[in-house]
Amino acid sequence: MTAIEVRGLHKAYGGRKVVDGVSFEVGEGEVFGILGPNGAGKTTTVECVEGLRTPDEGRVRVCGYDPATQRAEVTRVLGVQLQQSELQAKLTVREALDLYASFHERPADRQALAERLGLVPHLRTRFGKLSGGQQQRLFIALALLGDPRVVVLDELTTGLDPRARREVWSLVESLRDTGVTVLLVTHFMEEAQRLCDRIAVLDQGRIAALDTPEGLIGRASAAKEISFAANTPIDPAALRSLPGAVSVRTAEGRTVVGGTDETVTAFVSLLAREGVTAGQLRVVDATLDDAYLDLTGTDPR
Ligand SMILES: Nc1ncnc2c1ncn2[C@@H]1O[C@H](COP(=O)(O)OP(=O)(O)OP(=O)(O)O)[C@@H](O)[C@H]1O
């Protein structure tokens, strides 16, 4: 079943189009990522899904309900991660859980949720005294209080240290295991690659690509990168003419050739033929970063 449907979504601010014909569907139980440079229209898109913005044009449905006109129904099925500033510093974790539970007709079991998210030792701690990772765990708990079928997480791990980020990732993985559908907006490639079943890359209000992480990586112009420091110079033209080679550049005394498996084999033969020794030779596979850069021409960080 389709959990989220977005079809032909358009939104402009003051005559400037920021979402320009975005369409995607998220299946039940899927973790769907939205990636894109600053200002690409990611938040505007998810805010239309949440019912916080009204589309100028297009169809948006969450579990079959229209967020613009069926707010009560959408609130029952959708959980939204709050932004940090929306909680008062003096509110304790328990008070926050009680307050947000009161917004729902049939709230989830607060104690079980607190246990699942490791919040039990912090129930009496004020929000302002929680670490960044603990605050994010509380935001996830609040998003889950209505026992939602769909959760929207927008830049969930921005500002967290690597350990806290990994902790939050495990929580999202455990959400997936319970069959909850997740719409995740992120700037982190590693996060998208690890958590998402499929990813839409948004660029200037349009979907530049929509695929699995592996599918997107396969679209990088160079599937392999050979990097080395040669003991004698190699003619760049010879490297460029290697079969499958798409790029040759030098960086910090090293030469980097982008290409395919075929390029790697031909490169090794070239070294043997020319009697060149390549020091610190490395061959690495393309990553989601490479694919993202090729698709958007911008660095994700
Ligand atoms: N209420 C608003 N009024 C006018 N312009 C807005 C409004 N909200 C967003 N914008 C503009 O619309 C564009 C898209 O913003 P949006 O927040 O959707 O992008 P984003 O992809 O989420 O960006 P970021 O990664 O920086 O959060 C930006 O140029 C932003 O300045």
The ligand as an SDF file (V2000), in Angstrom:
LIG
                    3D

 31 33  0  0  0  0  0  0  0  0999 V2000
    7.9690   31.1260    3.9240 N   0  0  0  0  0  0  0  0  0  0  0  0
    8.8290   31.3860    2.9470 C   0  0  0  0  0  0  0  0  0  0  0  0
    8.7650   32.5450    2.2570 N   0  0  0  0  0  0  0  0  0  0  0  0
    9.6210   32.8190    1.2550 C   0  0  0  0  0  0  0  0  0  0  0  0
   10.5960   31.9870    0.8450 N   0  0  0  0  0  0  0  0  0  0  0  0
   10.7140   30.8240    1.4930 C   0  0  0  0  0  0  0  0  0  0  0  0
    9.8420   30.4570    2.5730 C   0  0  0  0  0  0  0  0  0  0  0  0
   10.2030   29.2210    3.0090 N   0  0  0  0  0  0  0  0  0  0  0  0
   11.2520   28.8360    2.2410 C   0  0  0  0  0  0  0  0  0  0  0  0
   11.5520   29.7860    1.3360 N   0  0  0  0  0  0  0  0  0  0  0  0
   12.6050   29.7210    0.2940 C   0  0  0  0  0  0  0  0  0  0  0  0
   12.2930   28.6220   -0.5390 O   0  0  0  0  0  0  0  0  0  0  0  0
   13.4700   27.9330   -0.9340 C   0  0  0  0  0  0  0  0  0  0  0  0
   13.3510   26.4640   -0.5580 C   0  0  0  0  0  0  0  0  0  0  0  0
   13.3770   26.3660    0.8560 O   0  0  0  0  0  0  0  0  0  0  0  0
   13.3260   24.9720    1.6160 P   0  0  0  0  0  0  0  0  0  0  0  0
   13.4240   25.2900    3.0830 O   0  0  0  0  0  0  0  0  0  0  0  0
   12.1640   24.1940    1.1650 O   0  0  0  0  0  0  0  0  0  0  0  0
   14.6560   24.3030    1.0940 O   0  0  0  0  0  0  0  0  0  0  0  0
   15.5090   23.1190    1.7180 P   0  0  0  0  0  0  0  0  0  0  0  0
   15.8710   22.2450    0.5740 O   0  0  0  0  0  0  0  0  0  0  0  0
   14.7890   22.4910    2.8390 O   0  0  0  0  0  0  0  0  0  0  0  0
   16.7740   23.8970    2.2230 O   0  0  0  0  0  0  0  0  0  0  0  0
   17.7570   23.6120    3.4950 P   0  0  0  0  0  0  0  0  0  0  0  0
   18.5630   22.4170    3.1340 O   0  0  0  0  0  0  0  0  0  0  0  0
   18.5770   24.8550    3.5350 O   0  0  0  0  0  0  0  0  0  0  0  0
   16.8930   23.4160    4.6980 O   0  0  0  0  0  0  0  0  0  0  0  0
   14.6290   28.6380   -0.2560 C   0  0  0  0  0  0  0  0  0  0  0  0
   15.2240   29.5050   -1.1850 O   0  0  0  0  0  0  0  0  0  0  0  0
   13.9690   29.4000    0.8680 C   0  0  0  0  0  0  0  0  0  0  0  0
   14.6770   30.5980    1.1420 O   0  0  0  0  0  0  0  0  0  0  0  0
  1  2  1  0
  2  3  1  0
  2  7  2  0
  3  4  2  0
  4  5  1  0
  5  6  2  0
  6  7  1  0
  6 10  1  0
  7  8  1  0
  8  9  2  0
  9 10  1  0
 10 11  1  0
 11 12  1  0
 11 30  1  0
 12 13  1  0
 13 14  1  0
 13 28  1  0
 14 15  1  0
 15 16  1  0
 16 17  2  0
 16 18  1  0
 16 19  1  0
 19 20  1  0
 20 21  2  0
 20 22  1  0
 20 23  1  0
 23 24  1  0
 24 25  2  0
 24 26  1  0
 24 27  1  0
 28 29  1  0
 28 30  1  0
 30 31  1  0
M  END
$$$$
